[in-house]
């Protein structure tokens, strides 16, 4: 078991985007074999890129207000919101508030791509 405080992990500019930082709080440095946990900070008026990829995201909003933008439109999010972004779904997180929009985002490692295809869904 590994335990640390999330602020002990150095923040990095996310994907070269001004106003968005990420901390890889659980990742390869922790020998996590399947998933990474990241904490994003999106400054007021800033957003993540509008993009998609094969993997899903599980997101928990810790602080702030904003919008999740997808092909289906814009949906308000706030502290306590839980979001599932499905694989290949276009998405963006946009801070519409006057404070930092902070959220936890879980993602699988790339080696898992295609692993679940063809398998029946099971309950956890």
Backbone as CSV, one residue per row, in Angstrom:
resi,resn,N_x,N_y,N_z,CA_x,CA_y,CA_z,C_x,C_y,C_z
1,UNK,0.851,-1.170,0.000,0.000,0.000,0.000,0.899,1.236,0.000
2,UNK,0.456,2.251,-0.732,1.174,3.520,-0.774,0.201,4.631,-0.421
3,UNK,0.634,5.518,0.444,-0.191,6.648,0.861,0.667,7.904,0.792
4,UNK,0.097,8.950,0.220,0.788,10.238,0.155,-0.265,11.328,0.082
5,UNK,0.159,12.561,0.240,-0.757,13.682,0.095,-0.676,14.173,-1.342
6,UNK,-1.807,14.465,-1.946,-1.830,14.826,-3.361,-1.010,16.065,-3.652
7,UNK,-0.883,16.985,-2.713,-0.107,18.196,-2.961,1.399,17.961,-2.907
8,UNK,1.809,16.775,-2.468,3.235,16.434,-2.482,3.707,16.049,-3.885
9,UNK,2.775,15.869,-4.809,3.097,15.533,-6.193,3.188,16.834,-6.986
10,UNK,4.271,16.994,-7.715,4.488,18.230,-8.472,3.466,18.380,-9.591
11,UNK,2.907,19.585,-9.706,1.979,19.838,-10.801,2.764,20.155,-12.070
12,UNK,2.148,19.828,-13.203,2.746,20.063,-14.518,1.709,20.751,-15.395
13,UNK,2.172,21.537,-16.342,1.250,22.110,-17.320,0.686,20.941,-18.127
14,UNK,-0.622,20.869,-18.224,-1.287,19.756,-18.907,-1.286,19.975,-20.407
15,UNK,-0.706,19.053,-21.128,-0.751,19.046,-22.595,-0.347,20.386,-23.197
16,UNK,0.505,21.140,-22.498,0.969,22.420,-23.015,-0.099,23.489,-23.102
17,UNK,-1.123,23.404,-22.259,-2.251,24.334,-22.316,-2.167,25.303,-21.147
18,UNK,-2.154,26.589,-21.451,-2.136,27.594,-20.398,-3.396,27.490,-19.544
19,UNK,-3.212,27.583,-18.238,-4.347,27.597,-17.328,-4.844,26.237,-16.896
20,UNK,-4.171,25.151,-17.335,-4.576,23.802,-16.936,-3.339,23.063,-16.441
21,UNK,-3.394,22.590,-15.190,-2.299,21.799,-14.643,-2.806,20.429,-14.227
22,UNK,-1.875,19.485,-14.145,-2.208,18.116,-13.758,-1.159,17.604,-12.779
23,UNK,-1.614,16.811,-11.842,-0.725,16.074,-10.935,-1.043,14.595,-11.121
24,UNK,-0.040,13.800,-11.487,-0.200,12.358,-11.615,-0.012,11.775,-10.214
25,UNK,-1.091,11.766,-9.421,-0.971,11.404,-8.013,-0.774,9.907,-7.790
26,UNK,-1.302,9.086,-8.691,-0.987,7.657,-8.716,-0.678,7.314,-10.163
27,UNK,0.484,6.745,-10.381,0.880,6.460,-11.759,2.003,5.458,-11.827
28,UNK,2.751,5.525,-12.899,3.856,4.589,-13.110,4.877,4.646,-11.978
29,UNK,5.089,5.852,-11.434,6.045,5.998,-10.340,5.612,5.213,-9.103
30,UNK,4.347,4.837,-9.034,3.812,4.064,-7.914,3.642,2.585,-8.261
31,UNK,4.060,2.213,-9.469,3.894,0.837,-9.957,2.431,0.422,-10.028
32,UNK,1.550,1.389,-10.316,0.133,1.082,-10.508,-0.002,0.355,-11.852
33,UNK,-0.436,-0.894,-11.871,-0.376,-1.690,-13.096,-1.457,-1.419,-14.138
34,UNK,-2.608,-0.879,-13.735,-3.729,-0.778,-14.669,-4.253,0.635,-14.901
35,UNK,-4.234,1.469,-13.865,-4.855,2.778,-13.956,-3.967,3.867,-13.370
36,UNK,-4.223,5.090,-13.820,-3.585,6.274,-13.253,-4.668,7.168,-12.676
37,UNK,-4.305,7.865,-11.602,-5.189,8.859,-11.005,-4.512,10.216,-11.143
38,UNK,-5.271,11.157,-11.704,-4.729,12.494,-11.929,-5.641,13.517,-11.266
39,UNK,-5.053,14.623,-10.823,-5.828,15.745,-10.297,-5.562,16.929,-11.210
40,UNK,-6.620,17.430,-11.818,-6.527,18.576,-12.728,-7.000,19.834,-12.027
41,UNK,-6.330,20.941,-12.316,-6.775,22.276,-11.941,-6.963,23.069,-13.226
42,UNK,-8.177,23.554,-13.434,-8.488,24.389,-14.601,-8.819,25.776,-14.068
43,UNK,-8.039,26.756,-14.473,-8.218,28.127,-13.994,-9.481,28.747,-14.608
44,UNK,-10.053,29.762,-13.936,-11.246,30.429,-14.472,-11.030,30.894,-15.915
45,UNK,-12.022,30.626,-16.758,-11.957,31.021,-18.164,-11.153,30.090,-19.050
46,UNK,-10.575,29.043,-18.477,-9.741,28.105,-19.254,-10.469,26.777,-19.429
47,UNK,-9.917,25.933,-20.320,-10.540,24.638,-20.574,-9.498,23.637,-21.060
48,UNK,-9.872,22.374,-20.945,-9.071,21.315,-21.554,-9.393,21.300,-23.047
49,UNK,-8.582,20.652,-23.871,-8.896,20.593,-25.300,-10.173,19.782,-25.553
50,UNK,-10.857,20.088,-26.640,-11.996,19.287,-27.083,-11.399,18.136,-27.880
51,UNK,-11.493,16.918,-27.338,-10.778,15.789,-27.925,-11.475,14.471,-27.579
52,UNK,-10.952,13.394,-28.136,-11.429,12.055,-27.791,-10.258,11.075,-27.859
53,UNK,-10.476,9.883,-27.329,-9.499,8.801,-27.327,-10.225,7.516,-26.972
54,UNK,-9.571,6.398,-27.126,-10.238,5.113,-26.945,-10.684,4.842,-25.506
55,UNK,-10.013,5.413,-24.537,-10.307,5.061,-23.153,-11.390,5.956,-22.560
56,UNK,-12.018,5.400,-21.529,-13.008,6.142,-20.759,-12.305,6.961,-19.671
57,UNK,-13.017,7.933,-19.134,-12.579,8.675,-17.950,-13.642,8.488,-16.875
58,UNK,-13.211,8.343,-15.655,-14.093,8.487,-14.507,-13.618,9.755,-13.796
59,UNK,-14.541,10.685,-13.591,-14.179,12.011,-13.081,-15.026,12.329,-11.851
60,UNK,-14.364,12.912,-10.845,-15.051,13.392,-9.644,-14.626,14.837,-9.425
61,UNK,-15.598,15.760,-9.416,-15.298,17.178,-9.252,-15.131,17.488,-7.760
62,UNK,-13.949,17.976,-7.411,-13.629,18.310,-6.022,-14.037,19.727,-5.658
63,UNK,-13.810,20.675,-6.573,-14.092,22.092,-6.321,-14.426,22.788,-7.621
64,UNK,-15.243,23.822,-7.514,-15.487,24.701,-8.644,-16.743,24.398,-9.426
65,UNK,-16.926,25.215,-10.462,-18.083,25.120,-11.349,-17.601,25.152,-12.787
66,UNK,-18.322,24.469,-13.651,-17.945,24.488,-15.051,-18.948,23.772,-15.916
67,UNK,-18.478,23.416,-17.091,-19.278,22.682,-18.065,-18.466,21.507,-18.574
68,UNK,-19.163,20.398,-18.844,-18.598,19.333,-19.649,-19.210,19.512,-21.025
69,UNK,-18.360,19.655,-22.020,-18.804,19.830,-23.397,-18.617,18.493,-24.102
70,UNK,-19.651,18.051,-24.809,-19.584,16.799,-25.566,-20.366,16.969,-26.859
71,UNK,-20.391,15.929,-27.662,-21.167,15.963,-28.890,-22.651,16.198,-28.632
72,UNK,-23.082,15.898,-27.417,-24.479,16.081,-27.042,-24.801,17.443,-26.465
73,UNK,-23.792,18.325,-26.380,-24.031,19.661,-25.853,-23.174,19.968,-24.648
74,UNK,-23.653,20.904,-23.842,-22.944,21.357,-22.655,-23.767,21.012,-21.421
75,UNK,-23.105,20.440,-20.410,-23.774,20.061,-19.177,-23.058,20.706,-17.998
76,UNK,-23.786,21.433,-17.147,-23.152,22.049,-15.976,-22.614,20.995,-15.008
77,UNK,-21.463,21.302,-14.406,-20.879,20.462,-13.357,-20.465,21.371,-12.204
78,UNK,-20.396,20.781,-11.013,-20.011,21.532,-9.820,-19.440,20.555,-8.802
79,UNK,-18.968,21.087,-7.690,-18.421,20.270,-6.610,-19.357,19.098,-6.326
80,UNK,-18.796,17.895,-6.338,-19.568,16.686,-6.082,-20.086,15.982,-7.317
81,UNK,-19.995,16.622,-8.488,-20.443,15.966,-9.723,-19.543,14.772,-10.041
82,UNK,-20.155,13.734,-10.573,-19.443,12.528,-11.011,-19.752,12.347,-12.481
83,UNK,-18.707,12.152,-13.293,-18.871,12.108,-14.745,-18.214,10.852,-15.298
84,UNK,-18.916,10.159,-16.177,-18.318,9.086,-16.965,-18.212,9.587,-18.397
85,UNK,-16.999,9.720,-18.884,-16.770,10.037,-20.298,-16.435,8.710,-20.964
86,UNK,-17.284,8.269,-21.871,-17.078,6.967,-22.501,-15.973,7.026,-23.540
87,UNK,-15.383,5.881,-23.829,-14.333,5.805,-24.832,-14.811,6.342,-26.172
88,UNK,-13.934,7.060,-26.860,-14.182,7.671,-28.168,-15.182,8.825,-28.144
89,UNK,-15.657,9.219,-26.963,-16.589,10.339,-26.869,-15.811,11.664,-26.872
90,UNK,-16.213,12.596,-27.742,-15.620,13.935,-27.735,-15.978,14.599,-26.409
91,UNK,-14.989,15.303,-25.809,-15.245,15.924,-24.517,-14.271,17.050,-24.217
92,UNK,-14.708,17.917,-23.322,-13.909,19.045,-22.859,-14.441,19.449,-21.486
93,UNK,-13.542,19.872,-20.612,-13.919,20.418,-19.315,-13.609,21.907,-19.338
94,UNK,-14.628,22.724,-19.073,-14.491,24.176,-19.178,-14.849,24.815,-17.839
95,UNK,-13.967,25.668,-17.329,-14.223,26.375,-16.082,-15.012,27.645,-16.383
96,UNK,-16.245,27.695,-15.895,-17.100,28.866,-16.088,-17.252,29.678,-14.806
97,UNK,-16.584,29.229,-13.742,-16.699,29.907,-12.462,-15.598,30.925,-12.239
98,UNK,-15.536,31.426,-11.016,-14.510,32.412,-10.669,-13.439,31.829,-9.749
99,UNK,-13.469,30.514,-9.542,-12.461,29.800,-8.755,-11.936,28.642,-9.584
100,UNK,-10.879,28.016,-9.099,-10.309,26.860,-9.791,-11.344,25.744,-9.884
101,UNK,-11.437,25.115,-11.052,-12.203,23.884,-11.243,-11.206,22.748,-11.044
102,UNK,-11.384,21.980,-9.979,-10.451,20.892,-9.644,-11.203,19.575,-9.696
103,UNK,-10.620,18.604,-10.400,-11.268,17.291,-10.479,-10.254,16.163,-10.521
104,UNK,-10.687,15.014,-10.027,-9.924,13.771,-10.118,-10.343,13.091,-11.399
105,UNK,-9.375,12.552,-12.133,-9.659,11.856,-13.390,-8.868,10.557,-13.417
106,UNK,-9.567,9.446,-13.572,-8.943,8.123,-13.644,-8.899,7.658,-15.092
107,UNK,-7.753,7.098,-15.482,-7.606,6.580,-16.843,-6.828,5.261,-16.804
108,UNK,-7.078,4.374,-17.771,-6.301,3.136,-17.863,-4.985,3.386,-18.606
109,UNK,-4.031,2.512,-18.393,-2.789,2.568,-19.180,-3.068,2.094,-20.598
110,UNK,-2.300,2.577,-21.547,-2.551,2.300,-22.965,-2.468,0.820,-23.309
111,UNK,-1.706,0.028,-22.540,-1.596,-1.394,-22.867,-2.928,-2.123,-22.720
112,UNK,-3.899,-1.498,-22.059,-5.216,-2.124,-21.885,-6.135,-1.961,-23.088
113,UNK,-5.715,-1.147,-24.073,-6.568,-0.909,-25.239,-6.950,-2.222,-25.902
114,UNK,-8.222,-2.401,-26.132,-8.718,-3.579,-26.826,-8.886,-4.801,-25.942
115,UNK,-8.384,-4.769,-24.724,-8.441,-5.934,-23.847,-9.864,-6.378,-23.554
116,UNK,-10.754,-5.417,-23.329,-12.126,-5.756,-22.946,-13.037,-6.024,-24.138
117,UNK,-12.562,-5.762,-25.358,-13.420,-5.990,-26.522,-13.817,-7.457,-26.612
118,UNK,-15.089,-7.682,-26.846,-15.572,-9.042,-27.010,-15.890,-9.756,-25.706
119,UNK,-15.579,-9.142,-24.589,-15.891,-9.774,-23.303,-17.278,-9.352,-22.852
120,UNK,-17.962,-10.232,-22.161,-19.265,-9.904,-21.609,-19.064,-8.968,-20.411
121,UNK,-19.982,-8.041,-20.218,-19.875,-7.145,-19.078,-20.246,-7.907,-17.812
122,UNK,-19.507,-7.636,-16.763,-19.799,-8.265,-15.466,-19.883,-7.198,-14.409
123,UNK,-20.608,-7.484,-13.370,-20.704,-6.552,-12.242,-19.441,-6.661,-11.404
124,UNK,-19.062,-5.513,-10.853,-17.875,-5.497,-9.977,-18.288,-5.740,-8.566
